[in-house]
Amino acid sequence: MKENNSPVITASAPAQSATPVMSWGMAAILTFATIAAILAIYQQTALSTIAIWQRSETFAHGFLIFPISLYLVWTQRSTLASITPRPDFRGLAVLAGLGFGWLFSDAGSVLVIAQYCLVAMIPVAVWTLLGAPVARAIAFPLGFLFFAVPAGEFLVPHMMNFTADFVVAALRLTGIPVYREGTFFTIPSGQWSVVEACSGLRYLIASFTLGSLYAYLTYRSTSRRLVFAALSLVVPLIANGMRAYMIVMIAHLSNMKLALGVDHLIYGWVFFGIVMMLLFWVGAFWREDQKDHRHNESISSPGKFDTQIPSRAFFVASIAFIAVAALWPAYSTYLDSRPVKTTGLSIELPDSANGWVKQSKPLSDWQPHYIGPDAYVMQTYRKNGMVVSVYVGYYRTQRKGAELITSQNYMIMQTHPVWSNVGEAQRAISLHGKNETIQQTLLRAPAQRLLVWNWNSLGDTYTVNPYLAKLLLAKERMLGQQDDGAAIIIAAPYEDTPEPAAAALRAFIQDMLPAIRESIVKVSQQQAAAGS
């Protein structure tokens, strides 16, 4: 029997990969779960956003932003089904930057920047877990989420001034005489003022949000979308000026019987609705209605990926994303846990210094509105016929309800029954031998007028720049240093012109600023002596 040594060739089926892969649906669910985890980790920032939606009509549209964004993503499902998602760990570097930005904003109590950083983490989560092609395919729905951030209140003073300028100019062109002080103006038929509700911020935000959404749904070219979005910013500014002018004219021509009270608001919103309808109607002439794959309702079943990515990679990306995101709130919690004594502090000014003598009778019934100072004092001094009132408010540490730099701190509320703010400007003066910029405010009451100067004291720095002040406070807090500061406010009466009052304030600063500075240092040392 002859042995056969020829090789034997056998056929077998291709080996199946034992590595599990993830379906499109599971990858999307994991992404949603990761985003939910981020919102939970940053729940204080998320809840603060929702709280503003609830209490402010200006930002109530925030409740609609996320549902609209989800719908826009749903309309892209056909495009997404043709893309192979894959984790992209480059997003973790961007996440780290956003986390640091959130921490810095949180340390400086700049809520709006912290909210922007949190919202920005959502697109970065999509990029990190599903890849750049997926993020690009739904770039607008992801970007639309930024409209959920309640931002823009810093524009209110500028928009109030613009509206007042517009109305006064229009009235004069109409031939109606106008006397103006700040945002207050008087015409023969009555007195008017441009308050926050008349600034047009609500119209601006609503118009830009709707205009951007309309541009995305109506146009395909980037240039047309940008042009229409820009128009949705410019048109409400002009329209709000026209709205305010028309309300004043209706009241003037009706002998102050119409366009007042509730009618004032109704006319404003009706006019805004008409303006927006006209804007959309004009924009429709250039609409691009050609079919687009975004609006194709048919969708193929994603099934498996073109290039199979192991499930492990998606889970690693999700865990890494959550871990990096959690670092910053953890450090913030550590900073907040440090014991800081804020009770029992007191600040005292001298009874007399360099000829200025403390008075028992206050200069007026006016007092600046500053919330939550850990120590404050307000006194009146007299010297050679000059009378000056000084307020010093000391903040040991920056925290909610007790912040040196906040929109809740101001010279007088707009709806004050007695006092009115009739003008604000910045002014250069000498403070402690250095040229500094302070804020100047003119206040008016039926029986008195005040010239008010104010600035903030942060260690050796004097400033009225809120951004610089926030940066300095945030830096001190993040480094574990003492993030204290003080508001210094001085006021003097005037009659026809504020310049004599300005001379009195300059003399007071020259003589009394060293004593004020020493008082601030002493109250700061009270905390150091407590051993915290």
Secondary structure, 3 states (H helix, E strand, C coil): CCCCCCCCCCCCCCCCCCCCECCHHHHHHHHHHHHHHHHHHCHHHHHHHHHHHHHCHHHCCHHHHHHHHHHHHHCCHHHHHCCCCCCCCCHHHHHHHHHHHHHHHHHCCCHHHHHHHHHHHHHHHHHHHHCHHHHHHCHHHHHHHHHHCCCCHHHHHHHHHHHHHHHHHHHHHHCCCCEEECCEEEECCEEEECCHHHCCHHHHHHHHHHHHHHHHHHCCCHHHHHHHHHHHHHHHHHHHHHHHHHHHHHHHHCCCCCCCCHHHHHHHHHHHHHHHHHHHHHHHHHCCCCCCHHHCCCCCCCCCCCCCCEHHHHHHHHHHHHHHHHHHHHHHHHHHHCCCCCCCCCCCCCCEECCEEEECCCCCCCCCECCCCCEEEEEEEEECCEEEEEEEEEECCCECCECCCCCCCECCCCCCCCCEEEEEEEEEEEECCEEEEEEEEEEEECCEEEEEEEEEEECCEEECCHHHHHHHHHHHHHCCCCCCEEEEEEEEEECCCCHHHHHHHHHHHHHHHHHHHHHHHHHHHHHHHHCC
